[in-house]
Amino acid sequence: MPQLNPNPWFSIMLLTWFTFSLLIQPKLLSFTSANNPVNKTMTTKPIPWTWPWT
């Protein structure tokens, strides 16, 4: 069964993984987010739900 032979595919997978982790990933991580997360405080108190079976 030729699909079980890892000879060409294992090296292609390793080359792809190393390319992503060494070249592409640092470039993607250097970008800054356009919308920085902001802590929001609750200003209103939530209204409790009235359950019909109670």
C-alpha positions, 0 to 999 in steps of 0.5 A: 500500500503506497499511502503507508510509505512515509518517504516523500510525505514526511519530509514535505510535512517537516519542511512545511512545519519548519517553514511555518514556525520559523518564517511565517509565524513570527511575521504574523505575531508581529502585527498589532491588533486594530481593536485592543481589548478594553475592560468593561464594567457592568453599569446596570444590574441584571434583571432576574428572570422570572421562571413560570414554574416557580 
